[in-house]
Amino acid sequence: MMERLAVATPDGVGELVLDAAVAPRAGLLLGHGAGSDIEGWDLALLARELPAHGVIVARYRQPHRMVGRKLPGSTASLDRGWTPAVAALRERWPDLPLFVGGHSAGARTACRGFDAQTPGVVALSFPLHPPGQPAKSRVAELIGVTGPVLVVQGSRDTFGTPGEFRASIDPWPQNLRLVEVPDATHPLAPVRNAPAEAVEARERLVVAAVADFIDGVIRPPAAAATP
């Protein structure tokens, strides 16, 4: 069941679109990219599939999109719009672990807004750098998160390939997990004429990566018994 919830922010009204789970174990708040919306392939996929895994998915539409603007006014405006959305969901589900994340700029916003109450971050197509400008790295936002982080990255993402992540983060932090999506570009979506089996395989990979990450955080492996 889908529900819409208005969110008041300093820059106007944002919107949460909620996809409920029958027996929720966690929530996941997802923000869209700077020039995209909550109907992006990866966000729509997770909203459709994760509720069956016990995860409520809340996709957040920033205020600039609500008034028809494609791009945000500034990075600061994204942060101002994000904080009230997090607060609204924490108030609604005070006893549910609320993960945060998003696609591209939405992932960056979630990383910047990370706090001690957040169990983990799901970064879809994290924009490590602008295309063709590897020197303008945003890696500090990613490795600045002190909790568990999942990065789901296309192998051909011009904003940063998995190989570039591995080369630029040394030593690799224990809290960071990287899942590579073969042959995927920044949107993560399959090409229009992709065979059905290839589409299904990519969907399974992305959904499983996120579901397993959330499950691993809220249900960590039992510690080995001390002899």
GUDO-159654 format. One record per atom (N, C-alpha, C): z, x, y. Coordinates in steps of 0.02 Angstrom, whole numbers, padded with zeros to 5 digits, always signed. Layout:
N
ZXY...
end
This chain:
227
+00000+00042-00059+00000+00000+00000+00000+00044+00062-00045+00029+00109-00050+00068+00170-00014+00034+00227+00019+00073+00269+00056+00047+00326+00042+00092+00386+00040+00064+00445+00029+00102+00506+00091+00098+00550+00108+00154+00581+00168+00158+00622+00152+00196+00686+00163+00164+00743+00151+00197+00808+00207+00246+00822+00190+00303+00853+00238+00355+00870+00230+00372+00944+00283+00362+00982+00282+00379+01053+00292+00454+01062+00250+00485+01103+00254+00556+01117+00248+00567+01192+00264+00627+01217+00256+00640+01289+00183+00635+01313+00135+00639+01267+00065+00638+01286+00029+00573+01265+00068+00521+01251+00039+00458+01230+00062+00439+01161+00029+00388+01134+00049+00361+01069+00008+00393+01013+00043+00416+00961+00011+00440+00900+00018+00386+00847-00012+00399+00789-00010+00349+00735+00001+00381+00668+00049+00354+00630+00060+00375+00561+00029+00323+00515-00010+00346+00468-00039+00303+00417-00006+00321+00351+00032+00274+00323+00074+00289+00266+00044+00259+00202+00041+00300+00150+00022+00277+00083+00083+00285+00038+00110+00228+00018+00174+00227-00017+00169+00246-00090+00224+00270-00118+00230+00283-00189+00279+00233-00219+00268+00213-00281+00311+00163-00313+00381+00191-00323+00387+00251-00348+00452+00283-00359+00452+00350-00323+00460+00350-00257+00452+00413-00218+00506+00465-00232+00482+00527-00240+00527+00585-00248+00525+00630-00187+00471+00623-00146+00463+00665-00088+00412+00631-00041+00411+00655+00021+00361+00634+00069+00322+00694+00092+00260+00682+00114+00217+00736+00139+00183+00711+00203+00199+00744+00259+00168+00729+00323+00110+00777+00334+00051+00749+00347-00009+00790+00355-00042+00778+00423-00057+00832+00458-00093+00828+00521-00165+00847+00512-00209+00820+00553-00280+00833+00548-00299+00896+00588-00361+00917+00579-00386+00975+00615-00399+00959+00688-00411+01011+00727-00419+01002+00800-00477+00956+00817-00532+00962+00781-00590+00921+00797-00605+00868+00745-00558+00856+00700-00568+00808+00646-00516+00753+00650-00512+00712+00598-00466+00656+00599-00433+00649+00530-00392+00599+00522-00355+00591+00460-00398+00568+00401-00461+00552+00414-00506+00533+00359-00542+00592+00329-00523+00653+00349-00552+00713+00319-00545+00712+00243-00591+00747+00208-00593+00743+00135-00527+00759+00102-00495+00814+00122-00434+00835+00088-00376+00788+00103-00368+00766+00166-00313+00722+00183-00321+00654+00149-00383+00628+00148-00394+00563+00115-00383+00569+00040-00403+00625+00011-00393+00635-00061-00319+00635-00079-00279+00672-00041-00207+00675-00056-00173+00608-00044-00195+00572+00006-00166+00506+00019-00181+00458-00038-00239+00466-00069-00258+00423-00124-00224+00441-00189-00214+00506-00201-00192+00529-00267-00118+00545-00273-00088+00571-00220-00018+00595-00227+00033+00539-00238+00024+00478-00212+00073+00426-00226+00086+00416-00301+00035+00427-00343+00044+00421-00415+00089+00475-00443+00098+00529-00403+00143+00584-00422+00212+00576-00390+00224+00519-00360+00290+00507-00329+00297+00535-00259+00241+00548-00226+00242+00576-00158+00213+00526-00108+00253+00505-00060+00228+00464-00005+00188+00510+00041+00128+00489+00060+00087+00530+00104+00082+00495+00172+00100+00532+00225+00095+00507+00293+00044+00550+00330-00013+00521+00347-00062+00557+00387-00052+00541+00461-00049+00593+00502-00033+00583+00572-00093+00594+00617-00109+00542+00655-00163+00546+00704-00134+00562+00772-00153+00620+00798-00125+00643+00862-00147+00598+00920-00109+00596+00975-00125+00551+01031-00195+00560+01060-00221+00622+01062-00288+00631+01091-00341+00595+01051-00331+00589+00985-00379+00553+00944-00373+00478+00954-00313+00455+00970-00301+00384+00980-00339+00358+01041-00353+00401+01089-00389+00379+01149-00461+00403+01149-00484+00426+01091-00555+00441+01084-00576+00512+01101-00529+00556+01116-00548+00625+01130-00552+00665+01065-00603+00705+01059-00613+00744+00997-00564+00802+00993-00553+00836+01049-00512+00896+01048-00447+00886+01086-00393+00919+01066-00329+00914+01101-00332+00951+01168-00286+00933+01212-00284+00968+01277-00261+01039+01270-00216+01053+01223-00188+01120+01215-00150+01123+01149-00135+01184+01128-00092+01193+01070-00024+01162+01082+00003+01169+01142+00068+01140+01159+00068+01064+01151+00011+01032+01168+00008+00960+01162+00011+00938+01088-00018+00978+01044-00013+00963+00973+00059+00967+00949+00095+01018+00973+00165+01025+00954+00207+00968+00982+00193+00947+01044+00230+00891+01074+00217+00826+01036+00156+00819+01010+00141+00759+00972+00169+00760+00902+00177+00819+00874+00200+00827+00804+00274+00813+00796+00314+00839+00840+00387+00834+00833+00412+00762+00827+00388+00714+00868+00411+00645+00861+00389+00614+00794+00333+00635+00767+00310+00608+00702+00357+00631+00647+00377+00694+00649+00425+00719+00600+00491+00681+00606+00515+00672+00667+00578+00637+00678+00575+00565+00653+00518+00532+00665+00511+00462+00644+00516+00456+00568+00486+00502+00532+00487+00498+00459+00555+00518+00431+00588+00565+00462+00655+00583+00440+00704+00525+00450+00695+00488+00504+00737+00430+00516+00723+00375+00465+00660+00368+00448+00640+00315+00401+00663+00332+00329+00656+00395+00310+00674+00416+00242+00727+00472+00245+00788+00456+00265+00838+00509+00276+00858+00546+00212+00848+00516+00154+00869+00548+00092+00811+00576+00051+00752+00577+00081+00693+00600+00045+00671+00668+00073+00658+00718+00029+00632+00782+00055+00564+00771+00086+00557+00792+00150+00494+00782+00186+00458+00848+00196+00404+00858+00157+00361+00916+00166+00314+00903+00224+00290+00957+00254+00243+00950+00310+00182+00993+00297+00129+00979+00332+00069+01019+00323+00010+00987+00359-00050+01006+00338-00109+00978+00369-00169+01022+00358-00224+01001+00388-00287+01037+00382-00299+01078+00445-00314+01142+00437-00334+01186+00492-00282+01186+00548-00299+01160+00607-00251+01159+00662-00189+01120+00644-00197+01069+00601-00138+01032+00577-00091+01076+00537-00119+01122+00499-00078+01170+00461-00041+01217+00508-00077+01241+00560-00045+01285+00609+00013+01249+00644+00002+01187+00663+00054+01148+00697+00114+01140+00652+00103+01125+00588+00158+01117+00541+00197+01182+00533+00162+01239+00532+00197+01303+00526+00240+01316+00588+00212+01303+00647+00250+01315+00709+00311+01269+00713+00305+01209+00686+00360+01161+00690+00410+01165+00632+00401+01214+00589+00446+01220+00531+00518+01231+00553+00565+01196+00519+00636+01207+00532+00675+01205+00467+00740+01213+00471+00781+01219+00411+00784+01155+00370+00766+01098+00399+00767+01036+00362+00704+01025+00320+00654+01068+00330+00590+01060+00297+00589+01097+00231+00575+01063+00175+00576+01097+00110+00516+01142+00097+00460+01128+00131+00401+01169+00119+00342+01147+00161+00291+01191+00164+00231+01179+00204+00169+01181+00160+00124+01133+00169+00061+01130+00133+00005+01144+00184-00024+01204+00182-00075+01225+00230-00143+01222+00198-00183+01173+00219-00250+01163+00193-00300+01196+00241-00338+01244+00216-00387+01280+00258-00353+01309+00320-00300+01348+00310-00267+01380+00367-00317+01425+00403-00326+01415+00469-00375+01456+00507-00346+01523+00525-00354+01571+00480-00325+01637+00490-00351+01669+00554-00414+01655+00572-00443+01682+00634-00503+01638+00651-00527+01639+00713-00589+01604+00730-00647+01636+00691-00699+01597+00674-00756+01626+00638-00786+01686+00673-00794+01740+00636-00823+01800+00663-00778+01841+00708-00714+01822+00713-00667+01859+00756-00603+01875+00718-00607+01916+00667-00548+01931+00626-00492+01964+00664-00506+01995+00721-00453+02028+00760-00406+01978+00792-00429+01916+00801-00388+01864+00831-00350+01826+00776-00304+01861+00745-00269+01835+00686-00213+01788+00705-00206+01734+00666-00149+01687+00674-00099+01696+00617-00102+01753+00583-00060+01762+00525+00014+01757+00541+00034+01774+00602+00105+01771+00620+00133+01701+00614+00092+01650+00628+00115+01581+00621+00130+01565+00548+00089+01591+00504+00097+01577+00433+00156+01613+00403+00160+01678+00415+00215+01716+00384+00280+01708+00422+00278+01673+00479+00340+01658+00514+00379+01602+00482+00348+01565+00436+00383+01511+00401+00431+01542+00350+00494+01522+00353+00544+01553+00309+00555+01515+00244+00521+01458+00237+00527+01419+00175+00463+01425+00134+00460+01389+00078+00400+01392+00035+00337+01367+00071+00282+01404+00060+00218+01386+00091+00163+01389+00037+00122+01336+00037+00062+01335-00005+00002+01338+00041-00044+01385+00028-00108+01388+00063-00163+01371+00013-00202+01319+00029-00260+01301-00012-00322+01319+00029-00359+01369+00005-00411+01399+00047-00477+01404+00009-00531+01384+00042-00597+01391+00012-00619+01463+00008-00655+01480-00045-00677+01550-00055-00728+01571-00003-00762+01522+00030-00812+01539+00080-00792+01514+00150-00728+01508+00162-00704+01484+00227-00715+01537+00281-00755+01521+00332-00769+01569+00385-00710+01580+00432-00658+01539+00426-00597+01549+00465-00547+01594+00428-00568+01620+00371-00525+01665+00333-00532+01651+00259-00557+01699+00221-00563+01691+00148-00497+01710+00115-00487+01690+00053-00428+01713+00017-00421+01788+00016-00478+01823+00010-00475+01896+00012-00449+01923+00077-00467+01891+00132-00442+01913+00198-00367+01901+00204-00344+01845+00174-00272+01833+00175-00235+01890+00138-00260+01907+00080-00227+01958+00040-00229+02026+00075-00283+02040+00111-00289+02104+00146-00245+02108+00208-00233+02051+00240-00197+02052+00303-00122+02041+00296-00099+02020+00237-00027+02007+00226-00001+02057+00176+00034+02107+00200+00060+02160+00157+00126+02185+00186+00181+02178+00149+00185+02153+00081+00179+02077+00078+00157+02053+00020+00149+01980+00011+00218+01948+00003+00235+01899+00045+00302+01868+00040+00310+01824-00021+00369+01823-00049+00381+01784-00110+00375+01709-00098+00384+01687-00037+00382+01615-00023+00311+01588-00013+00260+01631-00016+00192+01611-00001+00149+01608-00064+00118+01550-00075+00073+01541-00133+00004+01526-00107-00046+01559-00134-00116+01551-00113-00157+01524-00171-00190+01467-00161-00235+01438-00211-00305+01439-00183-00351+01471-00219-00420+01476-00198-00462+01419-00226-00502+01388-00183-00548+01335-00205-00618+01366-00209-00644+01378-00269-00708+01412-00276-00765+01377-00240-00805+01417-00204-00866+01395-00170-00854+01346-00113-00791+01335-00093-00777+01287-00039-00778+01321+00029-00800+01284+00080-00798+01308+00148-00738+01276+00184-00736+01281+00250-00676+01260+00287-00657+01186+00276-00704+01139+00272-00683+01070+00261-00655+01057+00191-00666+01103+00144-00646+01098+00074-00686+01047+00035-00723+01003+00068-00761+00950+00034-00819+00978-00005-00835+00948-00062-00896+00968-00099-00958+00952-00058-01012+00988-00071-01075+00972-00037-01099+00904-00058-01141+00874-00017-01161+00804-00027-01194+00792-00095-01233+00839-00119-01270+00828-00182-01235+00861-00242-01171+00876-00236-01134+00908-00291-01131+00861-00351-01138+00888-00412-01132+00847-00472-01062+00814-00476-01059+00756-00506-00997+00719-00510-00941+00760-00542-00959+00798-00594-00908+00838-00629-00880+00893-00584-00922+00920-00539-00899+00972-00492-00852+00941-00440-00869+00881-00417-00826+00846-00369-00758+00832-00401-00759+00807-00462-00697+00790-00496-00654+00852-00508-00687+00908-00525-00649+00970-00538-00616+00994-00474-00651+00990-00417-00621+01011-00354-00563+00964-00335-00572+00901-00344-00518+00853-00330-00456+00869-00372-00467+00881-00436-00410+00896-00480-00375+00959-00458-00414+01010-00439-00384+01074-00418-00339+01065-00357-00365+01031-00306-00327+01023-00244-00265+00980-00255-00274+00924-00290-00217+00879-00301-00163+00913-00343-00184+00947-00396-00136+00981-00440-00100+01036-00403-00135+01073-00360-00103+01127-00323-00047+01100-00279-00060+01045-00244-00010+01017-00198+00046+00984-00238+00029+00945-00289+00080+00911-00328+00126+00961-00363+00097+01013-00392+00137+01064-00427+00182+01102-00378+00156+01116-00319+00196+01150-00268+00257+01108-00249+00246+01045-00233+00301+01001-00213+00351+00995-00270+00326+00985-00331+00370+00978-00388+00410+01041-00400+00379+01099-00390+00414+01162-00400+00469+01174-00350+00461+01147-00289+00513+01155-00238+00571+01108-00249+00556+01045-00265+00611+00997-00273+00642+01000-00343+00605+01030-00391+00633+01039-00458+00622+01111-00480+00658+01157-00450+00648+01228-00467+00666+01242-00539+00634+01293-00570+00650+01310-00639+00724+01325-00647+00751+01303-00703+00822+01315-00717+00834+01389-00724+00889+01412-00696+00907+01483-00701+00922+01501-00774+00904+01561-00793+00917+01583-00861+00992+01586-00874+01012+01565-00933+01083+01565-00950+01110+01636-00954+01169+01646-00928+01201+01711-00930+01236+01720-00998+01220+01774-01034+01251+01783-01100+01326+01795-01094
end
